[in-house]
Amino acid sequence: MTPRPRERGARGAPGRPRRRRPAALALTLTLALAVTGATTGCDAAKETAGDIVSSATAAVASAAQQKMDEIKDGVNAAGDVKAGPTSVDGDRTIATITATNPKDRTADYTVMVIFRDGGGNLLDTVVLTIDGVGAGTSKSGTARSNRTLGGATTAEIAQALRH
């Protein structure tokens, strides 16, 4: 029987079989893992940032509700108050809020206004007071967001009290 020739090693040295390392595959796998890790890191950062904003928004909404709860002898007056379209003033979103007093004496209005994005998500909450609305007249005030709001927004009346 004739001896088989020995395979040459990686550098052509006899005695060791040649190992084939798919360098391209290893590099691709490494890059894929790095990108996945980076993406996961970015997603985690975005999620954390979103959680912080959500928490801050919830805290502002809670503070606004506490402010509304401080009004004594207030009567539900949501039907007396309308929110106009939103616009941008500097770095804040604003909306004109108009209270129409149907009663026969002057009244003050405390209004909770919520700003929402195009998808209906809560972005911010503010409390506005419109003082001295005469009997049978209307008076307006400006609701100004607490922070910069991106994208298209709407303003809604969440609660209104006449007192």
N, C-alpha and C positions, 0 to 999 in steps of 0.2 A: 504494500500500500504506500502510496506516495504521500509524504507529509504535506499538509495544507499550508500555504503561505500565511504568515502571520499578518494580521491587519496592522496598519500603522496608526499611531496615536494622533492626538490633536495636532502636534507639530511635526508629524512625520516620523517620530521616534518609534522604532520597532518595540514590540513587547506589550504595549497597552492597546486595547481596542479603542477605536475612535468613538468618542462620545459626541453625540449630536445634540447640541443645545439649541433649541429653537429660540434664538435671541430675540427675534421679532415678536414671537408670542409672549415671551417673558416681559419685554418692554411694553407691549400692548396691555398685558395683564396689570403691570405695575401702574401704568397711566390710568387704566380704568379704575383701579382701586383708589388712586389719588384723586381722580375726578369725583368718584362716588363719595369719598370722604369729604372733599371740598364741598360738594353739593349738599351732603348731609349737614355739614357745618353751617353752610349758608341757610339751609332750611331751618336748622335749629335756631340760628340767630334771628331769622325772620319771625319764627314762631315766638321766640322770647320777646322780641320787640312788639309783636302783635299782642302778646299777653300783657305787657306793660301798658300799652295804649288802652287795651280793654279794661284793665284794672283802674287806670287813671280816669277813663270815661265813666266807669261805674261809680267811682268815688265822687266825681263831679255831679253825677245824677243824684247820688245819695245826699250830697250837701244841698243841692237845689231842692230836693224834697223836704229836707229839714227846714229850709228857709220858708217853704210854702206852709209847713206845719206850724210855724210860729205865728201865722196870721190868725188872730182871734176874731170870731164873729164874721168871718168871710163867707160869702155866699157863692156857690158855683156859678160862674159867669162865662163858661166856655163859649156859649152862643153869642156873647157880646164882643168877642175878640177874634180878629182875623190876622193871619200872617201873610205878608206880601212875599214876592219872589226874593230870592237871595242874590247878593252881589258881593264883590270883594272890595274891601276898604283897607288899603295897605296890605298887611299880612293876615287879616282877619276876615271872616265871612260875616255879613250883616243881613238883617231882614227888618223891614219896617213892620211893626205890630200896631194895629189900630183897634182901640177899644171904643165901642159905641154904647153910651149909657142910656138905657131905655127908661130909667127911673126919673122921678120928679125932684130929685136932689142930687147934688154933686157927690161923686164917689171916686175912690181910688181903686186901681186895679193892680194886682200882683199876678204876673203871668209867667208860667214855666214854658220855655220854648226849647224844643229839641231840633237839632240839626241832623239830617240823615243824608247818606250818600245815595247814589242812583239805585243801589241794590236794596235800599231800605234799612241799612245798618246804622245803628246809633253812632254818631260821631262826637256830639257834644250836647251839653244841656246848660242853659242859662236861665236866670230869673231876672225879670224886668219889672219895674214898678212904673206905672203911668199914674201920676197924681193929678187930682183936681179935674176929673172929666165932668164937665157941666151936665146938668139934666138935659136929656134929649140931644146931646151933642157927641161928637167924636173927637178923639185926641190920639196922636200917634207917638210912639217911642221906637228906639232902635235897639234890637237885640244883637249883641256882638259876641261872636264865639270867643271862648277862652284861649284858643290856640289856633294855629294855622290848619285849615281844613283843605285837603286836596280834592280836585275833581268837582263834578257837578253835585250840588247840595240843595236840599229843600229845608224849609223851616215849617214846623208844625206846632200847634198849640197843644201842649200836653195837659195843662191844667190852668185855669184862670179863676181868680177869686175877686169878687167885688166887695169892698169894705169901706 
